[in-house]
Amino acid sequence: SGLAASAADELQQYGYEISGVGNAQRNYRVTTLFYQPDAQAAAEQLAADFFPEARLEAANNNLSPNIQVTVVIGEDAL
């Protein structure tokens, strides 16, 4: 409980803009960064800096176009 909010607070301290915090529709075993096609480099940098074990995955159409990267904290972070 509160893991997503803690991660968001830390990212915000480093200058990342957080558009919202919530629960994923399903559980993820591994922390996953979903990125827009033009934001792969940003996702790679975010993973390198904060989530080195994360999976990177191109977002499908359900990611808002104004959001570059969505972080889903997985069970591996518990």
Order of alpha helices (4+ residues) and beta strands (2+ residues): alpha-beta-alpha-beta-beta
